C-alpha cells in the first residue's frame, strides 16, 4: 500500500481522483491532549481495485502541503464520501476553512435507508460488503512514526469498503427518491457555526441543578474563561478545570487564592498562576453582573401545556411511520418534538423538510382531527375522518 509523503505525490493522486465520480475519505487523529484535533493520517480511495486506487496520506511528513487535497475538496464534480463526517470536517474547517463539496455521509444515508440510528461503519461493512473489520488498531497513537503494517491495513480498510457502501446507498436513495432527505441532513455539517464554540455561550453546556440568575451568571463567566483559555492554549477544556469543579466554584464564589486552595475538585495546576487569576476574575464578574444582564435559562418547556392524550397518539403515529418508512424514530421526531406538537408548537424540526413529508403532515392532520388511528392486525392504520 502506498503512503503519500510529498506535495507532488498528493497532487498527482488528487489530479487522478478528479477523473472519477467520487472519492472516499477518512482520517485518524488525536484529541486527548489538545483542544483542536491533531490530524495524523488521511485515507483516500477512488473507484477501482488497483494498488494505487487507495492510498494513505501522511500529513505529518515534513514539507507536505494539504492544498492539493483541499483543491479536490473544492472540486464540485467529485463527490466526497465520508462515514460519520462531523469530526473529520471540523479538522479541515479549522485548518483551512474548507468543506468538501459535494458531501456524502454514509452514516446519515444509512439512517435514511433503514439501517437504524447512528449506524456504525462495522455494521455497514458486515451487512453490505459481507465482510468483517479488524479493529485491533482502533486505539493507537496515530502520531507515532513509523506506522506498522497492521495500522496501515486497518486505516486503509476504512475507505476501501466505503466505496461499495456508498454505491449501494446511492442506489437505494435513487430508488426511494430520498436523496433530498440526506441533503437536508448534511446542511448542518457544512455550516461553520456547527464548529464554532463562542466562549460566551459555553455555559449552556454545563449541567446545573439550579436556574438562579445569580448562580448562572458566575457559571457563564467561568465557562467563558475556561473556553477562551482552552482555545488559546490548545488544551482540552477539562484540563483547565472540569464541569464539577466549575459548578463548585460557582457555588463557593472564591475571592482569593487561599479560597481556591479549599476547593475539593479543582486541579492543583488551576490553583495558581494564570488559571487561578482567571477564575477569580471570572467569579468577580459573575457576582457583580447586573440583574438585567444575568443569563436566563430556557423555561419554554415548563410553560408548555402538553395534551398528554394527543402526545400518546403522536407516538403511535410515529411508530407506524417508522415501520412503513424504515427510518429510525429518533431521526424523524424525538420525544421533545412530539410533546411540543401536542402543546400546540409548530416551529419544530418534525414539521419541516423531509420530516414533514414522512410524518409531520399526518401529525398535523391528527392534531386537527382530520385523521384517526386504527389497529388492523399487527399494524396501525391512518383513517380519514
C-alpha positions in Angstrom: 0.0 0.0 0.0 1.3 3.5 -0.9 1.8 6.3 1.6 2.0 9.8 0.2 4.6 11.9 1.9 5.2 14.8 -0.6 3.1 17.5 -2.0 3.9 16.3 -5.6 2.7 12.8 -4.8 -0.5 14.2 -3.2 -1.1 16.5 -6.2 -0.6 13.6 -8.6 -3.1 11.4 -6.8 -5.7 14.2 -6.5 -5.5 15.0 -10.2 -6.2 11.4 -11.0 -9.0 11.2 -8.4 -10.6 14.2 -10.1 -11.4 12.0 -13.1 -13.7 9.8 -11.0 -17.3 10.5 -9.8 -16.4 10.1 -6.1 -13.6 9.7 -3.7 -13.8 8.1 -0.2 -12.1 9.9 2.7 -11.3 9.1 6.3 -8.9 10.5 8.9 -7.1 9.4 12.0 -6.4 12.0 14.6 -5.6 12.6 18.3 -7.5 14.9 20.6 -6.8 13.6 24.1 -4.2 16.3 24.9 -5.4 19.2 22.7 -8.5 21.4 22.2 -8.3 21.0 18.4 -7.8 17.7 16.8 -4.3 16.9 15.6 -4.5 15.3 12.1 -2.3 12.3 11.9 -3.4 10.4 8.8 -5.7 10.8 5.8 -7.0 7.8 3.9 -8.2 8.3 0.3 -9.6 6.0 -2.4 -11.4 6.3 -5.7 -13.3 3.6 -7.7 -11.1 0.7 -8.8 -9.3 -2.3 -7.5 -5.7 -1.4 -8.2 -3.0 -0.8 -5.6 -2.8 2.9 -6.4 -6.6 3.5 -6.2 -6.4 3.6 -2.4 -3.6 5.4 -0.5 -2.6 6.8 2.8 -1.6 10.4 3.2 0.9 11.4 5.9 0.1 15.0 7.0 3.0 14.9 9.5 5.5 14.4 6.7 8.0 17.3 6.6 7.3 20.0 4.0 4.0 18.4 2.8 1.1 20.8 1.9 -2.5 19.7 2.0 -3.5 22.3 -0.6 -3.9 19.7 -3.4 -6.3 17.8 -1.2 -8.3 21.0 -0.5 -8.4 21.7 -4.2 -10.0 18.2 -4.6 -12.5 19.1 -1.8 -13.5 22.2 -3.7 -14.0 20.3 -7.0 -17.8 20.0 -7.2 -17.6 17.4 -10.0 -16.3 14.8 -7.4 -18.5 13.6 -4.5 -16.5 13.3 -1.3 -17.7 10.3 0.7 -17.2 10.1 4.5 -18.7 8.0 7.3 -19.8 10.0 10.4 -18.1 13.0 8.9 -18.5 15.6 11.6 -15.1 15.3 13.3 -13.3 14.9 10.0 -14.9 18.1 8.7 -14.1 20.0 11.8 -10.4 19.3 11.2 -10.5 20.6 7.7 -12.5 23.6 8.5 -10.3 24.6 11.4 -7.1 24.1 9.3 -8.2 25.7 6.0 -11.8 26.9 6.3 -12.8 24.4 3.6 -15.6 22.0 3.4 -15.6 19.0 1.0 -18.4 19.6 -1.6 -20.4 17.8 -2.7 -20.5 15.8 0.5 -22.0 12.4 1.2 -22.1 10.9 4.7 -22.8 7.1 4.7 -24.0 7.2 8.3 -26.7 9.7 7.5 -27.6 7.9 4.3 -27.8 4.6 6.1 -30.2 6.0 8.7 -32.4 7.3 5.9 -32.2 3.9 4.2 -33.4 2.0 7.2 -30.2 0.8 8.9 -31.2 2.4 12.3 -29.9 5.4 14.2 -26.2 6.3 14.1 -25.3 3.0 12.4 -21.6 2.2 12.8 -19.1 1.6 9.9 -18.5 -2.0 11.0 -22.2 -2.8 10.8 -22.4 -1.4 7.2 -19.3 -3.4 6.2 -20.9 -6.6 7.6 -24.3 -6.0 6.1 -23.4 -4.5 2.7 -19.9 -5.8 2.0 -20.5 -9.1 3.8 -17.1 -8.8 5.4 -15.7 -8.2 8.8 -13.4 -5.3 10.0 -10.3 -5.9 12.1 -10.5 -3.2 14.8 -7.3 -4.3 16.7 -5.6 -1.0 15.8 -8.5 1.2 16.8 -6.9 2.5 20.0 -3.5 3.5 18.8 -1.2 6.6 18.8 -1.5 7.7 15.2 1.1 10.4 15.7 3.9 7.9 16.1 6.1 7.0 13.2 6.7 4.7 11.5 3.2 3.2 11.3 3.1 -0.6 11.4 1.7 -2.7 8.6 -1.3 -3.6 10.8 -2.0 0.1 11.4 -1.8 0.8 7.7 -4.1 -2.1 6.8 -6.6 -1.1 9.4 -6.6 2.5 8.3 -6.9 1.8 4.6 -9.9 -0.5 5.1 -11.9 2.5 6.3 -12.0 3.8 2.7 -11.9 0.7 0.6 -15.1 -0.8 1.9 -16.6 2.7 1.9 -16.7 2.6 -1.9 -19.1 -0.3 -2.0 -21.2 1.1 0.8 -21.5 4.4 -1.0 -22.6 2.8 -4.3 -25.1 0.6 -2.5 -26.6 3.5 -0.5 -26.6 5.8 -3.5 -28.7 3.3 -5.5 -31.1 2.9 -2.6 -31.6 6.6 -2.3 -32.2 6.9 -6.0 -34.7 4.1 -5.9 -36.6 5.5 -2.9 -36.2 9.1 -4.1 -34.8 10.1 -0.7 -31.6 11.9 -1.8 -33.1 15.2 -0.8 -33.6 13.9 2.7 -29.8 13.3 3.1 -29.0 16.6 1.5 -31.1 18.3 4.2 -29.4 16.5 7.0 -26.0 17.3 5.6 -26.6 21.1 5.6 -25.7 21.3 9.3 -22.3 19.6 8.7 -21.2 22.2 6.2 -22.3 25.2 8.4 -19.3 26.9 10.0 -21.5 27.6 13.1 -21.5 23.9 13.8 -17.8 24.0 14.6 -17.6 27.4 16.3 -17.8 27.5 20.1 -18.4 31.0 21.3 -16.9 31.3 24.8 -19.9 33.5 26.0 -22.3 30.6 25.1 -20.2 27.8 26.7 -22.2 27.9 29.9 -25.2 26.3 28.2 -23.3 23.0 28.0 -22.8 22.9 31.8 -25.4 20.9 33.7 -26.5 22.6 36.9 -29.2 21.9 39.5 -30.4 25.5 39.8 -31.7 28.1 37.5 -30.9 31.1 39.7 -29.8 34.0 37.5 -27.1 35.0 40.1 -25.7 31.5 40.1 -25.8 31.1 36.3 -24.0 34.5 35.9 -21.0 33.0 37.7 -21.3 29.8 35.7 -21.3 31.8 32.5 -18.2 33.8 33.3 -16.3 30.7 34.5 -17.3 28.7 31.4 -16.3 31.6 29.1 -12.9 32.0 30.7 -12.3 28.2 30.5 -13.3 28.0 26.8 -11.2 31.0 25.8 -8.2 29.7 27.7 -8.6 26.2 26.2 -8.9 27.6 22.7 -5.9 30.0 23.0 -3.6 27.4 24.6 -5.0 24.4 22.6 -5.7 22.3 25.6 -8.8 20.3 26.4 -11.3 22.3 28.5 -11.3 19.6 31.2 -7.5 20.1 31.6 -8.3 23.6 32.7 -11.0 22.5 35.1 -13.8 20.1 34.9 -17.5 20.8 34.9 -18.0 19.6 38.5 -15.2 21.9 39.7 -16.8 24.8 37.7 -20.1 24.2 39.5 -18.4 24.0 42.8 -16.6 27.4 42.1 -19.9 29.0 41.1 -21.3 27.8 44.5 -18.4 28.8 46.7 -17.5 32.0 44.8 -13.8 32.2 45.9 -12.3 35.6 46.2 -8.7 34.9 47.0 -6.0 32.3 46.0 -6.4 30.9 49.5 -10.1 30.3 48.8 -9.1 28.3 45.7 -6.9 26.1 47.9 -10.0 24.9 49.8 -11.7 23.6 46.6 -12.2 19.8 46.6 -12.5 19.4 42.9 -10.2 22.0 41.3 -7.0 20.6 39.8 -3.8 21.5 41.6 -2.4 23.3 38.5 -5.5 25.6 38.4 -5.0 26.9 41.9 -2.1 29.1 40.9 -0.9 31.3 38.1 -2.9 32.4 35.0 -5.7 30.0 35.5 -6.2 30.9 39.2 -6.2 34.6 38.3 -8.7 34.0 35.5 -11.0 32.0 37.8 -11.0 34.8 40.5 -11.7 37.5 37.9 -14.5 35.4 36.3 -16.2 34.9 39.7 -15.9 38.6 40.4 -17.6 39.5 37.0 -20.3 37.0 37.7 -21.0 38.2 41.2 -21.2 41.8 40.0 -23.3 41.1 37.0 -26.3 43.5 36.7 -29.7 41.9 37.1 -30.8 42.7 33.6 -27.7 41.0 32.1 -28.0 37.7 34.0 -28.4 34.6 31.8 -31.9 33.3 31.5 -32.5 29.6 31.3 -34.8 28.2 28.7 -38.1 27.7 30.5 -40.3 27.4 27.4 -40.8 23.7 28.0 -42.0 24.4 31.6 -44.7 26.7 30.2 -45.9 24.2 27.6 -49.4 22.9 28.1 -48.9 19.4 26.8 -52.0 17.4 25.8 -51.0 14.1 27.2 -53.5 12.0 25.2 -52.5 13.7 22.0 -48.8 13.2 22.7 -49.5 9.5 23.1 -51.4 9.4 19.8 -48.5 11.1 18.1 -46.2 8.5 19.4 -48.4 5.7 18.0 -48.5 7.6 14.7 -44.7 7.9 14.7 -44.2 4.2 15.3 -46.5 3.4 12.4 -44.5 5.8 10.2 -41.2 4.3 11.2 -42.4 0.8 10.3 -43.5 1.9 6.8 -40.6 4.2 6.1 -37.8 2.2 7.7 -36.3 5.3 9.2 -35.4 5.4 12.9 -38.0 7.2 15.1 -35.4 9.5 16.8 -34.3 10.7 13.4 -37.8 11.6 12.4 -39.0 13.1 15.7 -37.5 12.9 19.2 -39.9 12.9 22.2 -39.4 16.6 22.8 -40.7 17.3 19.3 -43.8 15.2 19.9 -44.5 16.9 23.2 -44.1 20.3 21.6 -46.5 19.5 18.8 -49.0 18.2 21.4 -48.7 21.5 23.2 -49.5 23.5 20.0 -46.0 24.3 18.9 -45.4 24.3 15.2 -41.8 25.5 14.7 -40.2 22.1 15.4 -38.0 20.1 13.0 -40.5 17.3 12.8 -42.8 19.6 10.9 -40.3 20.8 8.3 -38.4 19.4 5.3 -38.4 15.7 4.6 -39.8 15.0 8.1 -43.0 16.9 7.2 -43.2 14.5 4.2 -42.8 11.3 6.1 -44.5 12.2 9.4 -45.3 15.9 10.0 -48.1 16.3 7.6 -50.1 13.5 9.1 -49.2 14.6 12.6 -50.8 18.0 11.9 -53.9 16.3 10.5 -54.1 14.2 13.6 -53.9 17.3 15.8 -56.7 18.9 13.7 -59.0 15.9 13.9 -58.8 15.1 10.2 -57.5 11.6 10.7 -57.7 8.9 13.3 -55.7 5.8 14.1 -57.0 2.3 13.9 -55.4 -1.1 14.6 -55.6 -3.7 11.9 -53.9 -7.0 12.9 -50.4 -6.1 14.0 -50.4 -2.7 12.1 -51.7 0.7 12.9 -53.5 2.4 10.0 -54.3 6.0 9.3 -58.1 6.5 8.8 -59.6 9.6 7.2 -62.3 11.3 9.4 
